[in-house]
């Protein structure tokens, strides 16, 4: 898995999700990292982003 990143718009309160980009994309809650992560294919992640736009 690649390096975990969070949005620069998240601020200092850690109320955000983090994303690790790669062939498999990981998504996790910044406040509950120990709870695990959701993993999806890069193609599925691109589809999510396209729908959000």
Buried (B, 14 or more C-beta within 10 A) or exposed (E): EEEBEBEEEEEEEEEBBBBBBEEBBBBBBBEEEEEEBEBBEEEEBEEEEEEEE
